[in-house]
Amino acid sequence: MLGACSVVAVRAEEMAQSSSMDADEYRRMADAGERHWWYRSTRQLLQQLVEPHLDSGAAALCLDAGGGTGATGGWLTTSAATVLGDYEPIALEVARADFAGYLPVRIDLNHLPFADHSFSAVLCVTALCHRMNPDPATIVRDFARVTRPGGLVCLMEPGGKRLWRGHDVVTHTARRFSVGEMRSMAHDSGLEVIRATGAYTFLVPLAAILGAIERGNDKSDVGRNESGLGGVMSGLARLERRLMRRIDLPFGLSAIVLARKPS
């Protein structure tokens, strides 16, 4: 059995290895952030879901947890001062250059360095799925801890537990989530769930086909088909967002939960 020092050393080595292997992917994310249809659509979707519930007062402070280059959460900086917490220095450098309102901090999501009730809102997009984060439920409980009473927590993760593809391998994805699992994690953390929904439902059949075709072929989606079939995917995402103004979707290639910490 490993001793405490050995466990810490192994953990540090794993994180350093993942960080190094992620460098190329972060660069692709930075390059694709403004061009790729998925990033544009996801920003619009998150704004639609989150902005109506945000505190826009002078004391508002948001956390973009595991936010990478800011490709999905940079819009938060237009509403409030926003701490960008990520482990990868390259991502923090890109975000600092692209979004003046970001306050970049290098963190490990498994050990948040923030005091209780620090943030009026916490956003976490496709980070709980990462193999560097072995216990997502514990991280969500910590998000609840650092959120102010009445504050907001929004989580968006890969959905479709059986839709494993080469992109997941490249991005070091360890798990995918159902909408029900996302809802349960928020509820078990003491948060009051406002929305629990799937997204990108129209991508599920395509993901299933690609998963079968690309089996054994590790290939990232970043930088691939940036136009979304000449705008077709963006149009479908726009129609889905209109539908999501009225109802929650039971499944999708993404799973989202929006929750509030009781006052």
C-alpha positions in Angstrom: 0.0 0.0 0.0 1.3 3.5 -0.9 2.2 5.8 2.0 0.8 9.3 2.2 3.9 10.9 0.6 3.8 8.4 -2.2 0.1 9.0 -2.9 0.8 12.8 -3.2 3.7 12.2 -5.5 1.7 9.9 -7.8 -1.2 12.4 -7.8 1.2 15.2 -8.8 2.8 13.1 -11.5 -0.7 12.2 -13.0 -1.7 15.8 -13.0 1.5 17.0 -14.6 1.2 14.3 -17.3 -2.4 15.2 -18.1 -1.5 18.9 -18.2 1.3 18.2 -20.6 -0.7 16.0 -22.9 -3.5 18.6 -22.9 -1.3 21.5 -24.2 -2.0 20.8 -27.9 -5.7 20.4 -27.2 -5.8 23.8 -25.3 -4.1 25.5 -28.3 -6.7 24.0 -30.6 -9.4 25.2 -28.3 -8.0 28.7 -28.2 -7.8 28.8 -32.0 -11.3 27.3 -32.5 -13.1 29.2 -29.7 -14.4 32.0 -32.0 -14.8 30.0 -35.1 -16.3 26.6 -34.2 -20.0 26.5 -34.2 -20.2 24.4 -31.0 -18.4 27.0 -28.9 -20.5 29.8 -30.3 -23.8 27.9 -29.7 -22.7 26.8 -26.2 -22.0 30.3 -25.2 -25.4 31.4 -26.4 -27.1 28.5 -24.6 -25.4 29.1 -21.3 -26.2 32.8 -21.5 -29.8 32.0 -22.2 -30.0 29.6 -19.2 -27.8 31.5 -16.7 -28.0 35.2 -17.3 -31.6 35.7 -16.1 -30.5 34.3 -12.6 -27.2 36.2 -12.2 -26.5 38.8 -9.6 -25.3 41.8 -11.5 -24.6 44.0 -8.4 -21.3 45.6 -7.6 -20.4 42.8 -5.2 -21.1 40.1 -7.7 -18.2 37.6 -8.2 -18.3 34.6 -10.5 -16.1 31.5 -10.7 -15.5 29.8 -14.1 -14.3 26.5 -12.7 -12.0 24.5 -15.0 -12.9 27.1 -17.6 -9.8 26.5 -19.8 -9.3 29.3 -22.3 -12.7 30.9 -21.6 -14.1 29.5 -24.8 -17.4 28.7 -23.1 -17.5 31.0 -20.0 -15.8 34.2 -21.1 -19.2 35.9 -21.5 -19.5 35.9 -17.7 -16.9 38.7 -17.6 -19.4 41.1 -19.2 -21.7 40.6 -16.2 -19.4 40.5 -13.2 -15.8 40.1 -12.2 -15.0 36.5 -12.8 -12.3 34.2 -11.4 -11.1 31.7 -14.0 -9.8 28.7 -12.2 -7.9 26.1 -14.2 -4.9 23.8 -13.8 -3.3 24.4 -17.2 -1.1 27.6 -17.3 -1.4 27.8 -21.1 -5.2 28.1 -20.8 -4.9 30.8 -18.2 -2.5 32.8 -20.4 -4.9 32.6 -23.3 -7.9 33.6 -21.2 -6.1 36.5 -19.6 -5.2 37.9 -23.1 -8.7 37.4 -24.6 -10.9 38.5 -21.7 -9.9 41.5 -19.7 -12.5 40.8 -17.0 -11.0 37.4 -16.0 -9.0 37.0 -12.8 -7.0 33.8 -13.6 -6.0 31.5 -10.8 -4.2 28.1 -11.1 -6.3 25.6 -9.1 -7.0 21.9 -8.7 -10.8 21.4 -8.7 -10.4 18.6 -6.2 -9.0 21.1 -3.6 -10.6 24.5 -4.1 -8.6 27.2 -2.4 -11.6 29.6 -1.8 -13.4 30.5 1.4 -17.0 29.6 2.0 -19.6 31.8 0.3 -17.1 33.5 -2.0 -19.0 33.5 -5.2 -22.4 34.7 -6.4 -22.3 32.2 -9.3 -20.2 29.1 -10.2 -20.0 27.8 -13.8 -18.3 24.5 -14.6 -18.3 23.2 -18.2 -16.9 19.8 -19.2 -14.5 19.5 -16.3 -16.1 17.1 -13.9 -15.8 14.5 -16.7 -12.0 14.7 -16.7 -9.9 11.9 -15.4 -8.0 14.4 -13.2 -11.2 14.7 -11.2 -12.0 11.3 -9.8 -14.9 12.2 -7.6 -17.3 14.7 -9.3 -19.9 14.6 -6.5 -17.3 15.9 -4.0 -16.3 18.7 -6.3 -20.0 19.7 -6.7 -20.3 19.8 -2.9 -17.3 22.1 -2.8 -18.9 24.3 -5.5 -22.0 24.6 -3.1 -19.7 25.5 -0.2 -18.0 28.4 -2.0 -21.3 29.7 -3.4 -23.1 32.4 -1.5 -26.6 31.8 -0.1 -29.0 32.5 -3.0 -26.2 32.1 -5.5 -26.1 30.0 -8.6 -24.3 26.8 -9.7 -24.4 25.8 -13.4 -22.9 22.5 -14.6 -22.6 21.3 -18.1 -21.0 17.9 -18.9 -20.9 15.3 -21.7 -24.1 13.4 -21.9 -25.1 10.0 -23.3 -23.3 7.5 -21.2 -22.9 5.0 -24.1 -21.8 7.6 -26.6 -18.0 7.1 -26.0 -15.9 8.3 -28.9 -12.3 9.1 -29.9 -12.8 12.7 -28.8 -13.3 11.5 -25.3 -9.9 9.8 -25.3 -8.1 12.8 -26.7 -9.6 15.1 -24.0 -9.0 12.6 -21.2 -12.7 12.2 -20.5 -13.2 9.5 -17.8 -17.0 9.6 -17.7 -20.2 10.8 -19.3 -23.3 11.8 -17.4 -27.1 11.3 -17.6 -29.4 14.3 -16.9 -30.6 12.3 -13.8 -27.1 12.0 -12.5 -26.4 15.7 -12.9 -29.6 16.5 -11.1 -28.8 14.1 -8.2 -25.3 15.5 -7.7 -26.7 19.0 -7.4 -29.5 17.9 -5.1 -27.2 15.8 -2.9 -25.0 18.9 -2.5 -27.8 20.8 -0.9 -28.7 22.8 -4.0 -32.2 23.6 -5.2 -32.4 22.5 -8.9 -33.9 25.1 -11.2 -33.3 23.3 -14.5 -32.0 19.8 -15.4 -31.9 19.2 -19.1 -30.2 17.6 -22.0 -28.8 19.7 -24.9 -27.6 19.0 -28.4 -30.1 16.2 -28.8 -29.8 16.4 -32.6 -26.2 15.3 -32.3 -26.9 12.0 -30.5 -27.5 9.9 -33.7 -24.4 11.4 -35.3 -22.3 10.7 -32.2 -23.4 7.1 -32.1 -22.5 6.7 -35.8 -19.1 8.4 -35.3 -18.4 6.2 -32.2 -18.9 3.1 -34.3 -16.8 4.3 -37.2 -14.0 5.8 -35.2 -13.6 2.9 -32.8 -9.9 2.7 -31.9 -9.2 6.0 -33.6 -8.5 8.8 -31.2 -9.5 12.0 -32.8 -10.5 15.4 -31.4 -13.6 17.3 -32.5 -11.8 20.6 -31.9 -10.9 22.1 -35.3 -13.1 19.6 -37.2 -16.1 20.8 -39.1 -15.9 24.3 -37.6 -18.7 25.6 -39.8 -21.1 22.9 -38.7 -22.0 21.7 -42.2 -22.2 25.2 -43.5 -24.3 26.5 -40.7 -26.8 23.6 -40.5 -25.7 22.6 -37.0 -25.9 26.2 -35.7 -29.4 26.5 -37.1 -30.5 23.3 -35.3 -28.9 24.5 -32.1 -30.8 27.8 -32.4 -34.1 25.9 -32.8 -33.3 23.7 -29.8 -32.6 26.8 -27.7 -36.0 28.1 -28.6 -37.5 24.8 -27.5 -35.5 24.9 -24.2 -37.0 28.3 -23.3 -40.2 26.3 -22.6 -39.2 22.7 -21.6 -36.3 20.6 -20.4 -35.0 17.9 -22.6 -34.6 14.3 -21.2 -31.3 13.6 -22.9 -28.7 15.0 -25.2 -25.0 14.9 -26.1 -24.6 17.4 -23.2 -26.3 17.3 -19.8 -26.9 20.5 -17.9 -28.1 21.4 -14.4 -28.8 24.9 -13.1 -29.2 25.1 -9.3 -29.5 27.7 -6.5 -28.0 27.6 -3.1 -30.8 28.1 -0.5 -30.8 31.5 1.1 
